[in-house]
Amino acid sequence: MKNKKLALFAAAAALTLLSLHGAHAQKKYDTGASDTEIKIGNVEAYSGPASAYGVIGKTEEAYFKMINDQGGINGRKINWISYDDGYSPPKTVEQVRKLIESDEVFLVFNALGTPTQTAVQKYHNAKKVPQLFLATGASKWNDPKGFPWTMGFQPSYRVEARIFAKYILQAKPDAKVAIFYANDDFGKDYVAGIKEIFGEKASSLIVAEESYETTEPSIDSHIVKLKGTGANVLVNISTPKFAAQAIKKIAELEWKPMHVMTDVSISIGAVMKPAGLDASEGVLSATYLKDASDPQWKDDEGMKKFMAFIDKYMPGANVSGYAAAQTLVQTLKQCGDELTRENVMKQAASLKGFAPDTLIPGIKVNTGPNDFAPIEQLKMIRFKAGQWELFGDIISAETGG
């Protein structure tokens, strides 16, 4: 009997040891993560030509402060380290190296800019440090085989172009399309996306492709030339300064095509007002984010949370920075106690139907092991009476969607 009791005691002790060992075994950390904190790195254009985007980094800092005030993520506080790269690729390389090699961050999150992030993409992937949820619309961030440590966030330029092409096919069956685009990766991404959806009809639908250089002082002559083609649809893939010039010139020429414009240039203050609100009337674009200044969202639950965040943590916060930060928090929550860089990428590629507060209802974050493009849906918008209004159904970028 005594031996039996001893044997049972020994078995119980062994079981306790095993369960303790199991509890320890479940916690796994890479550099930058521990029982108490997760170090998140970021580079942002707080100065230089793209400094208007600095508000994104500030919004994320405030969002993580709110999360820390609420107890952190699975009990761990976020240690946010963000540096200014002035939107200059050499500076980006220097700051990202500092984050990874000196600060020893767990990952770099929502870093801004296509040229700047291209400069560090190979470095990130060689070091196996996540370059996660980038704040740039290039489609090349969706390449899980070539760059498994890089993932974008916002809809890519190609996704937006595919959605524009779908809308044109549906709304204008007799379309004669003129494409006006910046002669760079940004512009060419759009042209490729449009042609992917038009398919074999592209040669009959597209009557003109006209590119411009960002060094040109004026693009008026291009617009005159495009009017002369007889096109009844203009797809305008230009940055804000040139988008404003195009809207103004189209109005002067009394040309009335269906005018579809990249969401890069939908700022009312930077584009529509300088072009003239009357001239801008009827311009089309697409979006995935709620507009914080639009009264239609006043009773929306997600927007109520965003407004409460603005009131308490950051007046003037940015809706896209908020959505990206919320998505990172969800990804880190899904990691549980296995805070390895590999698991972070695995969880980032396992987001299903996640709906951040500031996304338009019905648009969701979805990823997979072979799909590193989190947002691939948009809703069309029309400029009317001095503001953008949503219309129609949500359009998905998939060929069949």
C-alpha angles and dihedrals in degrees: 000000000000090000090049090053091048091049091051091048091050091049091050091048091049090050091051090050090048093050091047089049089048092052090052092044092056092061110080125171138185125195111303097029130087143147090286110030149024115209112216120189128202140174119206138173098249087155136022132046096329097042091125085076091061087094088072092063091044090051091052092049090053092046092053090048087056090049090049090050088054091054101275128255113321086337096311123117121224115241103202118201115181127175133191115243096174088227088284116135096215089052090047090055090051095047096044091050088051092051093049102035104031106023091034095214121190092230142340113246135201095342111180134246143028099240092041096048093042086060092061103031096097091044092052092049094046089051092043091229114144115253090197135190095348120208095232133093100221113130093220092083087074097076107111093169098048098033110020093170096056127080132166126215116198122062108283123241088251092053090051092048092051090052091049090050091051091050092049092051091050100041101036113033090173093052120161100188127205115190118205112187146165110257095238140079091285093056096040092051089060095047090051092050093051092050092049090062098037088051114170090355090065095093093053096039099046111069097171142014114193123177130194134199118238088230093065113109093212135015097196094114091056091053092049089052093049093050087055091060092070092238116165094192125053119193104198113200101176138125120254100273093051094039089058091049091050094050091049095048093046089055092047090052090048087230111157109194123151095268115210114183134189115258087235085080105041097106109131092205098044101036119010098045095046089047091047125262092242092050089049094053112124098013111147132215138145136243144181100199133080115241109238091210094053112103092210089080097052093108096036111120094220093048091049088058090047092050091049088052090050092050095049106029114017132007109209094024119172120245095215095050089049092051093048093048091049090051092051091051090052090050092050091047089054089054090066109181094337098091099170123137089238092055092048090058090044092053093043086056092049101061111132124186094336111168116197115206095251100049119102109263110270095027110107141178111250127170139163140183089273097033116071094165105100098187120040103154132084140174122224119245132196127204107235132164094346099315143072117256127193119232141170130014128316108272121213123212096224114111091241098033 
